[in-house]
Amino acid sequence: MGMSTEATIRVLFMGTPDFAAPSLRVLAEQANAGLAMAGVVTRPDKPVGRKQQVVFSPVKQFALEHDIPIYQPGPLRRPEALALLRDLAPDLIVVAAFGQILPPDVLALPLHGCLNVHASLLPRWRGASPINAAILAGDAETGVTIMLMDAGLDTGPALARRAIPIGSDETAGELSDRLALLGAELLVETLPRWLAGVITPEPQDESQATVTRLLQKSDGLLDWQRPADELARQVRAYTPWPGAFTTWEGRTLKVLRARAIPFETDLPPGACFASASDSSLAVICGEGALALEVIQLEGKRAMSSADVVRGHPSLASARLGS
């Protein structure tokens, strides 16, 4: 849908990861149709991996390819960052997975406010990890919310919401890709109506609010005392990051794909057994067992657990995590 505002609206976009890129793309496509890109604000470049190579964020990469001005001021609470944003004089700020809470001085800058593309059905799953949290909790559906930002953490009133079901085998990475496209679609539908003044922001129901936190690498550790269905959700929720893992003989063993299976035994949680039919590996849990479909031994490539067991027969009777 094209923009139908009389004057050109200067839009400043703030975002960083893959999730943000589709929203930036649809905004850029609206240039010359009532919108003008004042620029993008993204995180400073950072070195990653063993070789510490500097990697541009997906948002910066898109902006470079489309000649959109790029700004990387770091924390927006710094006076020089605020001065930069004032100079850019945005009429509207659009935020998607930016990773910072906008200070009040920034929120007050644009005439048309600061809109956030958030990957949940607010007020459920506010905060940094809404996609992971929805899978981990076993939610049947999630979605995206276009929100008018205020000084709180994802507490502002909603302008639009759209829900989608969560696939039974869907990982956080796969769901994030779908929600990114859904968010961009909802953004471009919502913006003209917001700018035309025909949307009344809907306050969130605080009694229904849940909050997520920033994930850490240690969150991926599998606790075999827990039920298998919870661990299967943990594997999906933490793929691709921080990744689900256990230990075997002092080495990290990553679990990339798994499913819960009903199983009763006197074996202790963490005990492994191999399927009689295909030699794939399963692990006893506090309730049921977790069939490990794809795993990765430290320093090796990811493989089917049956292939790993063929190369490491002792794994079939090992006890993991001890």
C-alpha positions in Angstrom: 0.0 0.0 0.0 1.4 3.4 -0.9 1.6 6.3 1.4 -1.0 9.0 0.8 0.3 11.8 3.0 0.3 15.3 1.6 3.8 16.2 2.8 6.9 14.0 2.7 7.5 12.3 6.0 11.1 11.9 7.1 11.6 8.5 8.5 14.5 7.4 10.6 14.9 3.6 11.0 16.5 1.9 14.0 17.3 -1.8 14.0 20.1 -4.3 13.8 19.5 -8.1 13.1 17.9 -10.1 10.3 14.5 -9.6 11.9 14.7 -5.8 11.2 15.8 -6.0 7.5 12.3 -6.7 6.0 10.8 -3.7 7.8 13.6 -1.5 6.5 13.1 -2.8 3.0 9.4 -1.9 2.9 10.1 1.6 4.2 12.8 2.1 1.5 10.3 0.9 -1.1 7.9 3.7 0.0 10.5 6.4 -0.8 9.0 8.8 -3.3 5.5 7.7 -2.2 5.2 10.1 0.8 8.2 8.8 2.7 11.8 9.9 2.7 14.5 7.9 4.5 16.4 10.2 6.8 18.8 7.3 7.5 19.2 4.2 9.6 20.7 3.9 13.1 22.3 0.5 13.9 24.7 -0.9 16.4 28.4 -0.2 16.0 30.3 -2.8 14.0 31.7 -5.6 16.1 34.3 -8.4 15.6 32.9 -11.9 15.7 34.3 -15.5 15.6 37.7 -16.8 16.3 39.3 -14.5 13.7 37.5 -11.5 15.2 36.4 -10.3 11.8 34.3 -7.2 11.7 30.7 -8.0 10.5 28.1 -5.4 9.5 24.6 -5.8 10.9 22.0 -7.0 8.3 20.4 -3.5 8.6 23.8 -1.8 7.8 24.3 -4.2 4.9 20.9 -3.3 3.4 21.5 0.4 3.9 24.9 0.2 2.1 23.4 -1.6 -0.8 20.6 1.0 -1.2 22.5 4.2 -0.5 20.7 5.0 2.8 22.7 7.1 5.2 24.0 5.0 8.1 24.6 6.2 11.7 26.2 4.1 14.5 26.2 6.4 17.5 26.2 3.8 20.2 24.1 4.5 23.4 21.4 7.0 22.5 21.5 8.5 26.0 24.8 10.2 25.2 24.4 13.9 24.4 26.3 13.6 21.1 23.9 10.8 20.0 20.9 13.0 20.8 22.4 15.9 19.0 22.9 13.7 15.9 19.2 12.6 16.0 18.0 16.2 16.4 20.0 17.2 13.3 18.4 14.4 11.3 15.0 16.0 12.2 12.8 12.8 11.7 9.1 13.1 11.5 8.7 9.5 12.4 11.1 6.9 14.0 10.5 3.2 13.2 12.2 0.6 15.5 12.7 -3.1 14.9 14.9 -5.2 17.2 17.2 -2.3 17.9 18.4 -3.5 21.2 18.2 -0.2 23.1 15.4 1.4 25.1 14.9 4.9 23.6 15.4 7.7 26.1 12.5 10.2 26.6 14.4 12.9 24.7 14.5 10.6 21.6 10.9 9.6 22.0 9.9 13.2 22.0 11.7 14.1 18.8 9.4 13.0 15.9 6.0 14.6 15.4 4.4 11.2 14.5 6.1 9.3 17.4 8.3 6.3 17.5 6.8 3.0 16.3 8.1 -0.4 17.2 7.7 -3.7 15.3 7.7 -6.2 18.1 7.7 -10.0 17.6 4.9 -11.0 19.9 1.3 -10.3 20.7 1.8 -7.7 23.3 1.4 -7.5 26.3 2.6 -11.2 26.2 6.3 -11.5 25.9 7.7 -8.0 26.3 11.5 -7.6 26.2 14.5 -9.0 24.4 13.6 -12.6 23.6 9.9 -12.9 22.7 10.2 -15.5 19.9 12.3 -17.9 22.1 9.9 -17.4 25.0 6.8 -18.2 23.0 8.3 -21.5 21.8 9.7 -22.4 25.2 6.3 -21.8 26.8 4.5 -24.1 24.3 2.3 -21.2 23.0 0.1 -22.3 20.1 0.4 -18.9 18.4 2.4 -15.7 18.5 2.6 -12.8 16.1 3.7 -9.2 15.7 2.5 -5.9 17.3 3.0 -2.4 15.9 3.3 -0.3 19.0 3.6 3.4 19.8 6.7 3.5 22.0 6.8 5.1 25.5 9.5 5.2 28.2 8.8 1.6 29.4 10.0 -1.8 28.0 7.5 -2.6 25.3 4.7 -1.0 27.4 3.3 1.5 24.8 -0.2 1.3 23.3 -0.8 -1.0 20.3 -1.7 0.3 16.8 -2.1 -3.2 15.2 -1.5 -6.9 15.9 -1.4 -10.0 13.7 -1.2 -13.6 14.9 0.2 -16.7 13.3 0.3 -20.3 14.6 3.7 -21.7 15.8 4.7 -24.9 13.9 5.1 -28.0 16.0 8.7 -28.5 14.8 9.5 -24.8 14.2 12.8 -23.4 15.6 13.2 -19.8 16.8 15.2 -19.0 13.7 12.5 -20.3 11.4 9.8 -18.5 13.3 11.8 -15.3 13.4 12.1 -15.3 9.6 8.3 -15.6 9.3 7.6 -13.0 11.9 10.1 -10.6 10.3 8.1 -10.7 7.0 4.8 -10.5 8.9 6.0 -7.5 10.8 7.1 -5.7 7.6 3.7 -6.5 6.0 1.8 -5.2 9.0 4.0 -2.1 9.2 3.4 -1.0 5.7 -0.4 -1.6 6.1 -0.5 0.3 9.4 1.7 3.4 8.6 -0.7 5.2 6.2 -3.6 4.8 8.6 -1.4 6.0 11.5 -0.1 9.0 9.6 -3.7 9.8 8.5 -4.8 9.9 12.1 -7.4 7.2 11.8 -5.9 4.8 14.4 -6.6 5.1 18.1 -3.7 3.6 20.1 -5.0 0.7 22.3 -3.5 0.6 25.8 -2.0 -2.7 26.8 -3.7 -4.8 29.5 -1.1 -4.8 32.2 -2.7 -7.8 34.0 -1.8 -10.0 31.0 1.9 -8.8 30.6 4.8 -11.2 30.6 8.4 -10.2 30.3 11.4 -11.9 28.7 15.1 -11.3 29.3 18.2 -11.3 27.2 19.4 -14.9 26.6 22.8 -16.1 27.7 24.9 -19.0 26.4 24.4 -20.9 29.6 20.6 -21.0 29.0 21.1 -23.7 26.4 22.3 -26.3 28.9 19.8 -29.3 28.9 18.7 -30.5 32.3 17.8 -34.2 31.9 15.8 -34.2 35.1 13.1 -32.1 33.2 10.3 -33.7 31.1 11.3 -34.6 27.5 8.6 -32.3 26.0 10.1 -29.3 27.8 13.5 -30.2 26.5 12.3 -30.6 23.0 10.8 -27.1 23.1 14.1 -25.8 24.6 16.0 -27.2 21.6 13.7 -25.5 19.2 13.6 -22.2 21.2 17.4 -22.0 21.4 18.1 -22.8 17.7 20.1 -21.2 16.3 21.1 -19.2 19.4 22.2 -19.7 22.1 22.0 -23.4 21.1 21.0 -26.4 23.2 23.8 -28.5 24.6 24.9 -31.1 27.1 28.2 -32.7 27.9 29.8 -36.0 27.2 33.1 -37.1 28.7 33.9 -33.4 29.5 33.1 -32.2 26.0 30.3 -30.1 24.7 27.6 -32.0 22.7 25.2 -29.7 20.8 21.7 -30.8 20.1 20.3 -29.2 16.9 17.1 -31.2 16.4 15.2 -33.5 18.8 11.7 -34.7 19.6 10.1 -36.0 22.7 9.0 -39.7 22.8 7.1 -41.6 25.5 9.4 -44.0 27.3 9.4 -45.7 30.7 12.5 -47.1 32.3 14.5 -47.5 35.5 17.5 -45.9 33.9 18.5 -42.5 35.4 17.9 -39.2 33.6 20.8 -38.5 31.1 21.3 -42.2 30.3 21.5 -42.9 26.6 20.1 -45.7 24.5 20.1 -46.4 20.8 16.9 -47.1 18.8 16.7 -50.7 17.8 15.3 -49.7 14.4 17.7 -47.1 13.2 20.5 -46.8 15.8 19.6 -43.1 16.5 20.3 -41.9 20.0 17.8 -41.1 22.7 18.2 -39.8 26.2 16.2 -40.6 29.3 14.5 -37.5 30.8 12.7 -36.8 34.1 9.6 -37.8 32.1 9.8 -39.7 28.8 12.9 -39.5 26.6 14.4 -37.1 24.1 15.2 -38.6 20.6 18.3 -36.8 19.3 17.9 -36.4 15.6 20.8 -34.1 14.7 23.8 -33.5 17.1 27.3 -32.0 16.9 30.3 -33.2 18.9 32.8 -30.5 19.9 35.1 -29.7 17.0 33.0 -31.8 14.6 30.3 -31.1 12.1 26.6 -31.6 12.7 25.4 -35.1 11.8 22.5 -37.4 12.4 22.8 -39.1 15.8 22.8 -42.5 14.2 25.9 -41.5 12.2 27.6 -40.2 15.3 26.8 -43.4 17.2 28.4 -45.5 14.4 31.6 -43.5 14.9 31.4 -43.5 18.7 29.7 -46.7 19.8 30.2 -46.0 23.5 27.8 -43.1 23.2 24.9 -45.5 22.9 25.3 -46.4 26.6 26.7 -43.2 27.9 25.3 -40.9 30.5 25.1 -37.3 29.4 25.6 -34.2 31.5 27.3 -36.0 34.4 
